[in-house]
Amino acid sequence: MAKDGFAVAGLAAAIAADYRQNPQRLHSLAGVEELRAGFDIGLPDIGRPSDQVIDHLVRAAGPGLVGNTQPGFHGWVMGSSHPAGVAADWLTSAWGQNAAIYHTSPAAAVAEEISAKWLLDLLDLPRTAAVGFTSGATMAGFIGLAAARGEVLRRVGCDIAREGLQGAPLIKVFISDESHASNFAALRYLGFGESNLVRIPTNAQGMMDVAALTEALGSGSNGIDRAPKIIICQAGHINSGAFDRFDAIADLAGRSGAWLHIDGAFGLWARAAPDLKMLAAGAERADSWGVDGHKWLQMPYENGFAIVSDPVALRRAMDIAAGYLTHSADDGRNPTHFGPELSRRARGFAVWTMLQTLGRHGIIEVIDNHCRAAKRLAGRLVDVPGVRVENDVVLNQLALTFGTENDESAQRDRATQAVCDRLNGTTNYFLRTAAWNARTILRVSVIGAGATIMAMDKLADDIRDAWCSFLAERHQGASCC
Ligand SMILES: Cc1ncc(COP(=O)(O)O)c(C=O)c1O
């Protein structure tokens, strides 16, 4: 490689800095055909200079980028790719490290080991738990549930590694309809079908009904059902931010011998903030947890954590063995014991960097500020006639609906969509609606870098204006708010 072969990385860094330091569009401008035309310029027989290719990439991608690092982005529960995490991510790529086994990158393995220790401390989970570094919470759920599947079968004498699933006893999975879609996907990848699931009802906030779970488990009676069981609950409902009642559910899991998994993609971070920790009280009693780094920790994408209280159960589920994948007792952490990938990105460098950059107090501040901002937004909207805050704003999520007293539900749904469209039309916001409790809601996620109290005051005013202008149009100019 020429001595200046890495000049192209400098070019990319300059472009990236320019992108991040200047206000950017929130919405993709381009249709799919325009984007295809930009990228589909033919596979060259002879390669081109890399600076020209990067330049073309920037022009091809530009119109289709979504501004989720920008203030005003509230469409999904996503962090803002903090510059320090991005920088560490770049170095990870430049170093070309492969976090497959200890020997492919001892530094990557140790960065994971130390970051894992800090994460367990921050989230106040059992310090002996194993932490896998994953692409996100979906894979974290997959990993936790894979460990669960193997362990609950092992307890009834079935070795899944030898016997597979074909002749194994049926595992019952207790899960609510309000569980995040990624958990149903993870279950499907693991061989669980709809008929293996016991659906537990929820309250209006999406919290699991503990009495219904008790009944479904059959616990408390003499004839406890000894079938292998897994319970899946959540810290942070995607629409309401609600938390299940972990202490009560952990009691039930203990009595019925069930493995308890918590999907805490964003909500588990409440445990890092002393004023919010009680929301996730008892979560430490679970057997496995899934949590994201690319949400509240503001990491760049492909950062999640699969945490399993029993490292041996995780290793049984994940280990990859081959003659050339050597590991000796003197080595540090062997990454293949913690996740399903062999060759993979050395994710620990960016995690270590973000934990050092924010520090404990910085993380608490980010979470506290977002939750305060979400409550402020709710407080500013609650008295606006026709605007309903449908959830108890316990964390950072708001579910809003719009409609006059006489509106039927279909009219309310249309009004909510119209308000969302109007706000998006200003180009100052990126917002999305969702279907929840048989309604269309405007879901506002307060988790990005620009989501300050001041920004929420402005958003409250803009929501009110969008709603009023919609109403005025509907009533042909009559003033309403
Ligand atoms: C509650 C919950 N669980 C799981 C996920 C999936 O996470 P990821 O997209 O990182 O795989 C999300 C994503 O928003 C979520 O909010």
The ligand as an SDF file (V2000), in Angstrom:
LIG
                    3D

 16 16  0  0  0  0  0  0  0  0999 V2000
  -37.7420   -2.8610   23.6970 C   0  0  0  0  0  0  0  0  0  0  0  0
  -36.8700   -3.2030   22.5180 C   0  0  0  0  0  0  0  0  0  0  0  0
  -36.3780   -4.4390   22.3880 N   0  0  0  0  0  0  0  0  0  0  0  0
  -35.6050   -4.7930   21.3590 C   0  0  0  0  0  0  0  0  0  0  0  0
  -35.2870   -3.8970   20.3640 C   0  0  0  0  0  0  0  0  0  0  0  0
  -34.4340   -4.3360   19.2200 C   0  0  0  0  0  0  0  0  0  0  0  0
  -33.1910   -3.7110   19.3090 O   0  0  0  0  0  0  0  0  0  0  0  0
  -32.1720   -3.6530   18.1020 P   0  0  0  0  0  0  0  0  0  0  0  0
  -32.8390   -2.8400   17.0490 O   0  0  0  0  0  0  0  0  0  0  0  0
  -30.9620   -3.0170   18.6780 O   0  0  0  0  0  0  0  0  0  0  0  0
  -31.9000   -5.0420   17.6380 O   0  0  0  0  0  0  0  0  0  0  0  0
  -35.7740   -2.5930   20.4490 C   0  0  0  0  0  0  0  0  0  0  0  0
  -35.4910   -1.6090   19.3960 C   0  0  0  0  0  0  0  0  0  0  0  0
  -36.0140   -0.5120   19.3880 O   0  0  0  0  0  0  0  0  0  0  0  0
  -36.5740   -2.2220   21.5580 C   0  0  0  0  0  0  0  0  0  0  0  0
  -37.0460   -0.9740   21.7100 O   0  0  0  0  0  0  0  0  0  0  0  0
  1  2  1  0
  2  3  1  0
  2 15  2  0
  3  4  2  0
  4  5  1  0
  5  6  1  0
  5 12  2  0
  6  7  1  0
  7  8  1  0
  8  9  2  0
  8 10  1  0
  8 11  1  0
 12 13  1  0
 12 15  1  0
 13 14  2  0
 15 16  1  0
M  END
$$$$
